[in-house]
């Protein structure tokens, strides 16, 4: 029978983290977010420091075959 006690956020997180069937799932999601955030900070720093120049992508041109 499920417990009817009201769990706080810390207890809910602990319950999920101790569940062997979901072990590691949330850590992988969090790690991906941390890497993306670190890359954003690095990109902003390099732009401000003039170490990195934004690349202008040329517009697509269409070639017309000569007759």
Backbone as CSV, one residue per row, in Angstrom:
resi,resn,N_x,N_y,N_z,CA_x,CA_y,CA_z,C_x,C_y,C_z
1,UNK,0.849,-1.182,0.000,0.000,0.000,0.000,0.891,1.241,0.000
2,UNK,0.657,2.197,-0.906,1.473,3.400,-0.972,1.333,4.250,0.279
3,UNK,2.411,4.948,0.600,2.403,5.811,1.773,1.561,7.049,1.488
4,UNK,0.834,7.520,2.486,0.014,8.712,2.323,0.691,9.942,2.908
5,UNK,1.941,9.773,3.407,2.617,10.922,3.993,3.042,11.902,2.904
6,UNK,2.969,13.179,3.224,3.335,14.231,2.270,4.849,14.365,2.269
7,UNK,5.453,14.188,1.066,6.904,14.256,0.954,7.342,15.642,0.492
8,UNK,8.440,16.124,1.093,8.991,17.389,0.621,9.874,17.125,-0.595
9,UNK,10.345,18.181,-1.229,11.116,18.059,-2.464,12.380,17.237,-2.252
10,UNK,13.062,17.462,-1.152,14.300,16.717,-0.872,14.024,15.224,-0.761
11,UNK,12.964,14.859,-0.056,12.628,13.445,0.134,12.214,12.810,-1.193
12,UNK,11.478,13.545,-2.037,11.090,13.021,-3.351,12.327,12.754,-4.204
13,UNK,13.259,13.711,-4.201,14.486,13.547,-4.980,15.290,12.363,-4.474
14,UNK,15.381,12.212,-3.176,16.116,11.091,-2.600,15.469,9.767,-2.980
15,UNK,14.151,9.704,-2.952,13.435,8.488,-3.319,13.712,8.109,-4.771
16,UNK,13.670,9.095,-5.673,13.933,8.832,-7.088,15.383,8.404,-7.276
17,UNK,16.315,9.098,-6.614,17.744,8.790,-6.771,18.115,7.419,-6.225
18,UNK,17.399,6.927,-5.241,17.702,5.620,-4.668,17.009,4.481,-5.392
19,UNK,16.118,4.805,-6.324,15.416,3.794,-7.104,16.371,3.247,-8.166
20,UNK,16.706,1.980,-8.085,17.689,1.363,-8.985,17.217,1.345,-10.446
21,UNK,15.921,1.358,-10.680,15.432,1.287,-12.063,15.640,2.587,-12.834
22,UNK,15.794,3.706,-12.124,16.013,4.994,-12.801,17.386,5.571,-12.508
23,UNK,18.270,4.781,-11.931,19.580,5.282,-11.524,20.343,5.871,-12.705
24,UNK,20.817,7.088,-12.564,21.634,7.732,-13.586,20.869,8.532,-14.621
25,UNK,19.576,8.329,-14.746,18.813,9.010,-15.793,18.850,10.526,-15.644
26,UNK,18.597,11.010,-14.463,18.547,12.453,-14.247,19.936,13.063,-14.253
27,UNK,20.929,12.320,-13.829,22.301,12.825,-13.844,22.754,13.095,-15.270
28,UNK,22.389,12.231,-16.201,22.782,12.424,-17.592,22.123,13.666,-18.180
29,UNK,20.872,13.902,-17.856,20.181,15.095,-18.348,20.844,16.338,-17.782
30,UNK,21.140,16.332,-16.498,21.785,17.470,-15.862,23.171,17.728,-16.411
31,UNK,23.910,16.673,-16.702,25.260,16.829,-17.236,25.217,17.491,-18.606
32,UNK,24.256,17.130,-19.432,24.122,17.743,-20.748,23.813,19.229,-20.647
33,UNK,22.990,19.594,-19.685,22.658,21.004,-19.491,23.881,21.779,-19.011
34,UNK,24.680,21.177,-18.146,25.883,21.840,-17.645,26.887,22.069,-18.761
35,UNK,27.053,21.087,-19.636,27.988,21.230,-20.758,27.515,22.347,-21.694
36,UNK,26.232,22.375,-22.003,25.696,23.415,-22.889,25.887,24.797,-22.270
37,UNK,25.656,24.923,-20.982,25.826,26.205,-20.305,27.292,26.637,-20.333
38,UNK,28.196,25.690,-20.101,29.629,26.007,-20.130,30.056,26.477,-21.516
39,UNK,29.550,25.841,-22.559,29.883,26.257,-23.915,29.323,27.643,-24.229
40,UNK,28.142,27.943,-23.716,27.578,29.282,-23.902,28.462,30.340,-23.257
41,UNK,28.917,30.074,-22.030,29.798,31.017,-21.334,31.116,31.184,-22.084
42,UNK,31.670,30.090,-22.570,32.923,30.147,-23.307,32.752,30.958,-24.586
43,UNK,31.693,30.716,-25.322,31.430,31.436,-26.568,31.293,32.934,-26.298
44,UNK,30.549,33.306,-25.262,30.371,34.720,-24.918,31.705,35.351,-24.545
45,UNK,32.528,34.638,-23.786,33.839,35.159,-23.394,34.722,35.373,-24.615
46,UNK,34.741,34.407,-25.513,35.585,34.522,-26.697,35.128,35.660,-27.609
47,UNK,33.824,35.871,-27.719,33.322,36.989,-28.519,33.732,38.324,-27.913
48,UNK,33.613,38.450,-26.587,33.967,39.696,-25.917,35.467,39.955,-25.971
49,UNK,36.266,38.921,-25.988,37.719,39.052,-25.971,38.312,39.199,-27.363
50,UNK,37.466,39.203,-28.380,37.904,39.283,-29.777,38.788,38.115,-30.195
51,UNK,38.702,37.006,-29.497,39.399,35.790,-29.910,38.591,35.055,-30.968
52,UNK,37.327,35.372,-31.022,36.431,34.666,-31.925,35.652,35.701,-32.725
53,UNK,35.666,35.555,-34.000,34.939,36.462,-34.872,33.755,35.696,-35.442
54,UNK,32.562,36.252,-35.323,31.403,35.547,-35.884,31.581,35.305,-37.376
55,UNK,31.208,34.148,-37.819,31.354,33.782,-39.224,30.092,34.178,-39.971
56,UNK,30.276,34.900,-41.072,29.133,35.260,-41.907,28.991,34.180,-42.965
57,UNK,27.873,33.534,-42.957,27.617,32.461,-43.923,27.127,33.100,-45.211
58,UNK,27.802,32.822,-46.324,27.366,33.430,-47.579,26.000,32.902,-47.999
59,UNK,25.269,33.749,-48.675,23.954,33.337,-49.156,24.124,32.303,-50.262
60,UNK,23.147,31.443,-50.373,23.198,30.434,-51.419,23.051,31.103,-52.785
61,UNK,23.868,30.659,-53.689,23.747,31.173,-55.058,23.365,30.001,-55.949
62,UNK,22.603,30.311,-56.945,22.218,29.254,-57.880,23.013,29.423,-59.161
63,UNK,23.513,28.342,-59.635,24.270,28.383,-60.883,23.332,28.047,-62.026
64,UNK,23.452,28.805,-63.069,22.638,28.571,-64.249,23.559,27.967,-65.296
65,UNK,23.186,26.816,-65.790,23.994,26.157,-66.807,23.898,26.944,-68.109
66,UNK,25.049,27.165,-68.702,25.041,27.898,-69.965,24.649,26.951,-71.107
67,UNK,23.959,27.467,-72.096,23.456,26.638,-73.190,24.450,26.452,-74.279
